[in-house]
Amino acid sequence: MIPISKLKQNLDFNKNLNEVIEVMKLAATLQFNQFRLSHEPFVEFNTSLENIIGFILQQKTQNIFLKQSKREQLPAAIILVSSDEGFLGELNAVLVNRLIEKMRAGDHIFVVGKQGEEYLNELMIHFSLLPPLKDKLEFSQIAVFRDEVFALYAKGMISSVSVIYSRFVNLTSQQVESEILLPLSDALSAQVIGNKSPVYKGDFLFEPDLGAAVEGWVKLWLNFRLFQIFGLSKLAELAARIMHLEGSIQELNKVNQNLKLDYFKYLHGLSDKTIREIYASRLVKNIG
């Protein structure tokens, strides 16, 4: 049996640990709420932007942003969006496993987040590390990620660009997604690409030329879509951390319940023993 002094010590330690975890959970919840309020979805802007791109792509021009059979044998670029902080081991492991399932020999792997970096280092998978995400996302920061992969695609060095990330569904649910960004034939819906009755009518002037206009709109769309993806990933990360900390609190409460039972059982047994000894000593005294 564990000595009563050790039981008391464990109870005190668990109480302090519980308080620390509660503070961490409160901080994560506050961060989650602040980020959610500051990260607007811009749904209407996204729809308009995709309609414009779909309209431009219908013009009679050869461009590299639609699917091309000659590119299929080229390596792909894959962006893995992981977390920078702990308490997300299971989620990061699922993300890395999805990457391993998807990647082929020669693919260009880009990693966001220290946890993904550590996993891939352990697995000895070659990758390029991208700068960590800030607490407040900025389009200028997203442009750095975009330009890394866009340059490879524009130069004809890769067949596609895709991103693996955890998508926020709700506070208790996160879903690992693998999304293609380029070519646009796979990224945008068939309805957008194949719409023969665009909402935009009249004559259009493309400056300096149609090819440059297509490239500009595609880069704008990539910047915006990556902003959305990183935002959803950050929300999923914070939500998963909150739930993990809540689970730790519940588990610690169960351990504390067992410790309290053992502690009070020990005290009760000690009290019974003391009462028996006192009664026995009085009985012997009376007999004597």
DOTORKOL-530851 format. One record per residue (C-alpha): residue in one letter; x, y, z. Coordinates in steps of 0.1 Angstrom, whole numbers, plus 5000, padded with zeros to 4 digits. Example, Ala and Ser with C-alpha at 12.3 -4.5 7.8 and 13.67 -1.06 7.14 Angstrom:
residues 2
@residu:a	xx:5123	yy:4955	zz:5078
@residu:s	xx:5137	yy:4989	zz:5071
***
This chain:
residues 288
@residu:m	xx:5000	yy:5000	zz:5000
@residu:i	xx:5012	yy:5035	zz:4992
@residu:p	xx:5022	yy:5054	zz:5023
@residu:i	xx:4997	yy:5081	zz:5034
@residu:s	xx:5024	yy:5108	zz:5030
@residu:k	xx:5029	yy:5098	zz:4994
@residu:l	xx:4991	yy:5098	zz:4988
@residu:k	xx:4989	yy:5133	zz:5002
@residu:q	xx:5018	yy:5144	zz:4981
@residu:n	xx:5002	yy:5130	zz:4949
@residu:l	xx:4969	yy:5147	zz:4957
@residu:d	xx:4986	yy:5181	zz:4961
@residu:f	xx:5006	yy:5176	zz:4929
@residu:n	xx:4976	yy:5167	zz:4909
@residu:k	xx:4956	yy:5196	zz:4922
@residu:n	xx:4984	yy:5220	zz:4911
@residu:l	xx:4986	yy:5203	zz:4877
@residu:n	xx:4949	yy:5205	zz:4873
@residu:e	xx:4950	yy:5243	zz:4879
@residu:v	xx:4979	yy:5246	zz:4853
@residu:i	xx:4959	yy:5227	zz:4827
@residu:e	xx:4928	yy:5248	zz:4834
@residu:v	xx:4948	yy:5280	zz:4827
@residu:m	xx:4962	yy:5265	zz:4795
@residu:k	xx:4927	yy:5256	zz:4784
@residu:l	xx:4914	yy:5290	zz:4792
@residu:a	xx:4942	yy:5306	zz:4772
@residu:a	xx:4936	yy:5283	zz:4742
@residu:t	xx:4899	yy:5291	zz:4743
@residu:l	xx:4905	yy:5328	zz:4744
@residu:q	xx:4930	yy:5325	zz:4715
@residu:f	xx:4904	yy:5304	zz:4695
@residu:n	xx:4877	yy:5330	zz:4700
@residu:q	xx:4899	yy:5359	zz:4690
@residu:f	xx:4912	yy:5341	zz:4659
@residu:r	xx:4877	yy:5331	zz:4649
@residu:l	xx:4864	yy:5366	zz:4651
@residu:s	xx:4893	yy:5381	zz:4632
@residu:h	xx:4893	yy:5354	zz:4604
@residu:e	xx:4864	yy:5363	zz:4580
@residu:p	xx:4854	yy:5337	zz:4554
@residu:f	xx:4849	yy:5361	zz:4524
@residu:v	xx:4826	yy:5337	zz:4508
@residu:e	xx:4811	yy:5362	zz:4483
@residu:f	xx:4845	yy:5374	zz:4472
@residu:n	xx:4856	yy:5338	zz:4467
@residu:t	xx:4826	yy:5330	zz:4444
@residu:s	xx:4832	yy:5362	zz:4424
@residu:l	xx:4869	yy:5355	zz:4420
@residu:e	xx:4863	yy:5319	zz:4408
@residu:n	xx:4837	yy:5331	zz:4383
@residu:i	xx:4861	yy:5356	zz:4369
@residu:i	xx:4889	yy:5330	zz:4366
@residu:g	xx:4864	yy:5305	zz:4349
@residu:f	xx:4855	yy:5332	zz:4324
@residu:i	xx:4891	yy:5341	zz:4316
@residu:l	xx:4900	yy:5305	zz:4311
@residu:q	xx:4873	yy:5301	zz:4285
@residu:q	xx:4891	yy:5325	zz:4262
@residu:k	xx:4909	yy:5310	zz:4233
@residu:t	xx:4944	yy:5308	zz:4247
@residu:q	xx:4969	yy:5281	zz:4257
@residu:n	xx:4977	yy:5284	zz:4294
@residu:i	xx:4996	yy:5262	zz:4318
@residu:f	xx:4969	yy:5263	zz:4345
@residu:l	xx:4946	yy:5237	zz:4329
@residu:k	xx:4955	yy:5201	zz:4331
@residu:q	xx:4981	yy:5190	zz:4306
@residu:s	xx:4990	yy:5153	zz:4299
@residu:k	xx:5027	yy:5161	zz:4293
@residu:r	xx:5030	yy:5173	zz:4329
@residu:e	xx:5016	yy:5141	zz:4345
@residu:q	xx:5049	yy:5124	zz:4348
@residu:l	xx:5065	yy:5154	zz:4366
@residu:p	xx:5069	yy:5154	zz:4404
@residu:a	xx:5042	yy:5172	zz:4424
@residu:a	xx:5045	yy:5199	zz:4451
@residu:i	xx:5027	yy:5191	zz:4484
@residu:i	xx:5023	yy:5216	zz:4513
@residu:l	xx:5019	yy:5200	zz:4547
@residu:v	xx:5003	yy:5223	zz:4573
@residu:s	xx:5010	yy:5211	zz:4608
@residu:s	xx:5011	yy:5228	zz:4642
@residu:d	xx:5038	yy:5247	zz:4659
@residu:e	xx:5029	yy:5237	zz:4695
@residu:g	xx:5022	yy:5204	zz:4713
@residu:f	xx:4991	yy:5187	zz:4726
@residu:l	xx:4982	yy:5177	zz:4690
@residu:g	xx:5002	yy:5145	zz:4686
@residu:e	xx:4974	yy:5124	zz:4672
@residu:l	xx:4963	yy:5151	zz:4647
@residu:n	xx:4998	yy:5158	zz:4634
@residu:a	xx:5004	yy:5120	zz:4630
@residu:v	xx:4973	yy:5117	zz:4609
@residu:l	xx:4985	yy:5146	zz:4587
@residu:v	xx:5019	yy:5130	zz:4582
@residu:n	xx:5003	yy:5097	zz:4574
@residu:r	xx:4981	yy:5113	zz:4547
@residu:l	xx:5013	yy:5129	zz:4533
@residu:i	xx:5031	yy:5095	zz:4531
@residu:e	xx:5001	yy:5080	zz:4514
@residu:k	xx:5000	yy:5108	zz:4488
@residu:m	xx:5036	yy:5115	zz:4481
@residu:r	xx:5057	yy:5099	zz:4453
@residu:a	xx:5095	yy:5097	zz:4449
@residu:g	xx:5108	yy:5130	zz:4438
@residu:d	xx:5079	yy:5151	zz:4450
@residu:h	xx:5087	yy:5186	zz:4464
@residu:i	xx:5075	yy:5186	zz:4501
@residu:f	xx:5069	yy:5219	zz:4519
@residu:v	xx:5062	yy:5219	zz:4556
@residu:v	xx:5046	yy:5246	zz:4578
@residu:g	xx:5049	yy:5240	zz:4615
@residu:k	xx:5075	yy:5226	zz:4639
@residu:q	xx:5056	yy:5194	zz:4646
@residu:g	xx:5055	yy:5184	zz:4610
@residu:e	xx:5092	yy:5192	zz:4608
@residu:e	xx:5100	yy:5169	zz:4637
@residu:y	xx:5080	yy:5140	zz:4623
@residu:l	xx:5096	yy:5142	zz:4588
@residu:n	xx:5131	yy:5145	zz:4603
@residu:e	xx:5125	yy:5113	zz:4622
@residu:l	xx:5112	yy:5096	zz:4590
@residu:m	xx:5142	yy:5110	zz:4571
@residu:i	xx:5119	yy:5126	zz:4544
@residu:h	xx:5135	yy:5155	zz:4526
@residu:f	xx:5114	yy:5187	zz:4527
@residu:s	xx:5116	yy:5225	zz:4526
@residu:l	xx:5106	yy:5243	zz:4557
@residu:l	xx:5083	yy:5273	zz:4553
@residu:p	xx:5081	yy:5302	zz:4578
@residu:p	xx:5057	yy:5296	zz:4608
@residu:l	xx:5022	yy:5310	zz:4607
@residu:k	xx:5016	yy:5341	zz:4628
@residu:d	xx:4988	yy:5343	zz:4653
@residu:k	xx:4972	yy:5369	zz:4630
@residu:l	xx:4972	yy:5358	zz:4593
@residu:e	xx:4983	yy:5384	zz:4568
@residu:f	xx:4981	yy:5382	zz:4530
@residu:s	xx:5017	yy:5394	zz:4527
@residu:q	xx:5028	yy:5363	zz:4546
@residu:i	xx:5006	yy:5340	zz:4526
@residu:a	xx:5022	yy:5354	zz:4494
@residu:v	xx:5055	yy:5339	zz:4506
@residu:f	xx:5041	yy:5304	zz:4506
@residu:r	xx:5023	yy:5310	zz:4473
@residu:d	xx:5054	yy:5322	zz:4455
@residu:e	xx:5074	yy:5292	zz:4466
@residu:v	xx:5052	yy:5267	zz:4448
@residu:f	xx:5039	yy:5290	zz:4420
@residu:a	xx:5074	yy:5295	zz:4407
@residu:l	xx:5079	yy:5258	zz:4404
@residu:y	xx:5046	yy:5253	zz:4386
@residu:a	xx:5051	yy:5283	zz:4362
@residu:k	xx:5085	yy:5270	zz:4352
@residu:g	xx:5071	yy:5236	zz:4343
@residu:m	xx:5090	yy:5218	zz:4370
@residu:i	xx:5060	yy:5202	zz:4387
@residu:s	xx:5027	yy:5186	zz:4377
@residu:s	xx:5005	yy:5199	zz:4405
@residu:v	xx:5003	yy:5218	zz:4437
@residu:s	xx:4983	yy:5203	zz:4466
@residu:v	xx:4980	yy:5210	zz:4503
@residu:i	xx:4973	yy:5187	zz:4533
@residu:y	xx:4957	yy:5203	zz:4563
@residu:s	xx:4933	yy:5199	zz:4592
@residu:r	xx:4900	yy:5216	zz:4584
@residu:f	xx:4880	yy:5230	zz:4613
@residu:v	xx:4844	yy:5216	zz:4614
@residu:n	xx:4834	yy:5225	zz:4649
@residu:l	xx:4850	yy:5227	zz:4683
@residu:t	xx:4849	yy:5189	zz:4687
@residu:s	xx:4856	yy:5178	zz:4652
@residu:q	xx:4886	yy:5184	zz:4628
@residu:q	xx:4889	yy:5167	zz:4594
@residu:v	xx:4921	yy:5161	zz:4575
@residu:e	xx:4919	yy:5173	zz:4539
@residu:s	xx:4940	yy:5169	zz:4508
@residu:e	xx:4932	yy:5196	zz:4483
@residu:i	xx:4945	yy:5203	zz:4449
@residu:l	xx:4953	yy:5240	zz:4441
@residu:l	xx:4969	yy:5236	zz:4406
@residu:p	xx:4960	yy:5228	zz:4379
@residu:l	xx:4928	yy:5247	zz:4380
@residu:s	xx:4910	yy:5219	zz:4361
@residu:d	xx:4912	yy:5199	zz:4394
@residu:a	xx:4910	yy:5228	zz:4418
@residu:l	xx:4879	yy:5245	zz:4406
@residu:s	xx:4845	yy:5229	zz:4400
@residu:a	xx:4836	yy:5217	zz:4366
@residu:q	xx:4807	yy:5242	zz:4367
@residu:v	xx:4831	yy:5271	zz:4371
@residu:i	xx:4855	yy:5259	zz:4344
@residu:g	xx:4829	yy:5248	zz:4319
@residu:n	xx:4803	yy:5275	zz:4323
@residu:k	xx:4795	yy:5286	zz:4287
@residu:s	xx:4771	yy:5313	zz:4298
@residu:p	xx:4793	yy:5337	zz:4319
@residu:v	xx:4777	yy:5365	zz:4339
@residu:y	xx:4802	yy:5389	zz:4324
@residu:k	xx:4791	yy:5403	zz:4290
@residu:g	xx:4806	yy:5428	zz:4266
@residu:d	xx:4841	yy:5435	zz:4254
@residu:f	xx:4872	yy:5431	zz:4276
@residu:l	xx:4907	yy:5445	zz:4273
@residu:f	xx:4934	yy:5424	zz:4289
@residu:e	xx:4966	yy:5443	zz:4298
@residu:p	xx:4994	yy:5437	zz:4290
@residu:d	xx:4980	yy:5405	zz:4274
@residu:l	xx:4957	yy:5376	zz:4282
@residu:g	xx:4985	yy:5354	zz:4295
@residu:a	xx:4996	yy:5380	zz:4321
@residu:a	xx:4960	yy:5385	zz:4331
@residu:v	xx:4954	yy:5348	zz:4337
@residu:e	xx:4986	yy:5346	zz:4357
@residu:g	xx:4977	yy:5376	zz:4379
@residu:w	xx:4942	yy:5363	zz:4386
@residu:v	xx:4955	yy:5328	zz:4394
@residu:k	xx:4981	yy:5342	zz:4418
@residu:l	xx:4954	yy:5363	zz:4435
@residu:w	xx:4931	yy:5332	zz:4438
@residu:l	xx:4960	yy:5311	zz:4452
@residu:n	xx:4968	yy:5338	zz:4478
@residu:f	xx:4932	yy:5339	zz:4489
@residu:r	xx:4926	yy:5302	zz:4490
@residu:l	xx:4958	yy:5296	zz:4510
@residu:f	xx:4946	yy:5323	zz:4534
@residu:q	xx:4914	yy:5303	zz:4539
@residu:i	xx:4932	yy:5270	zz:4543
@residu:f	xx:4957	yy:5283	zz:4568
@residu:g	xx:4928	yy:5300	zz:4587
@residu:l	xx:4908	yy:5267	zz:4589
@residu:s	xx:4939	yy:5248	zz:4599
@residu:k	xx:4947	yy:5273	zz:4627
@residu:l	xx:4911	yy:5270	zz:4640
@residu:a	xx:4913	yy:5232	zz:4639
@residu:e	xx:4946	yy:5233	zz:4658
@residu:l	xx:4932	yy:5255	zz:4685
@residu:a	xx:4900	yy:5235	zz:4688
@residu:a	xx:4919	yy:5202	zz:4690
@residu:r	xx:4942	yy:5217	zz:4717
@residu:i	xx:4911	yy:5228	zz:4737
@residu:m	xx:4896	yy:5193	zz:4735
@residu:h	xx:4929	yy:5176	zz:4743
@residu:l	xx:4933	yy:5198	zz:4774
@residu:e	xx:4897	yy:5191	zz:4784
@residu:g	xx:4904	yy:5154	zz:4780
@residu:s	xx:4935	yy:5157	zz:4802
@residu:i	xx:4914	yy:5175	zz:4829
@residu:q	xx:4888	yy:5147	zz:4829
@residu:e	xx:4915	yy:5120	zz:4830
@residu:l	xx:4932	yy:5138	zz:4859
@residu:n	xx:4899	yy:5140	zz:4878
@residu:k	xx:4895	yy:5103	zz:4875
@residu:v	xx:4930	yy:5097	zz:4889
@residu:n	xx:4923	yy:5122	zz:4917
@residu:q	xx:4890	yy:5103	zz:4926
@residu:n	xx:4910	yy:5071	zz:4930
@residu:l	xx:4937	yy:5088	zz:4951
@residu:k	xx:4911	yy:5104	zz:4973
@residu:l	xx:4894	yy:5070	zz:4979
@residu:d	xx:4927	yy:5054	zz:4988
@residu:y	xx:4936	yy:5084	zz:5010
@residu:f	xx:4903	yy:5083	zz:5030
@residu:k	xx:4903	yy:5045	zz:5031
@residu:y	xx:4938	yy:5047	zz:5047
@residu:l	xx:4926	yy:5074	zz:5072
@residu:h	xx:4895	yy:5053	zz:5080
@residu:g	xx:4916	yy:5022	zz:5085
@residu:l	xx:4940	yy:5042	zz:5107
@residu:s	xx:4911	yy:5056	zz:5127
@residu:d	xx:4896	yy:5021	zz:5132
@residu:k	xx:4929	yy:5008	zz:5144
@residu:t	xx:4934	yy:5036	zz:5169
@residu:i	xx:4898	yy:5030	zz:5183
@residu:r	xx:4905	yy:4993	zz:5186
@residu:e	xx:4937	yy:4999	zz:5204
@residu:i	xx:4922	yy:5023	zz:5228
@residu:y	xx:4893	yy:5000	zz:5235
@residu:a	xx:4917	yy:4970	zz:5240
@residu:s	xx:4938	yy:4990	zz:5264
@residu:r	xx:4908	yy:5000	zz:5285
@residu:l	xx:4895	yy:4965	zz:5285
@residu:v	xx:4929	yy:4952	zz:5298
@residu:k	xx:4929	yy:4979	zz:5324
@residu:n	xx:4894	yy:4970	zz:5336
@residu:i	xx:4903	yy:4933	zz:5338
@residu:g	xx:4934	yy:4940	zz:5357
***
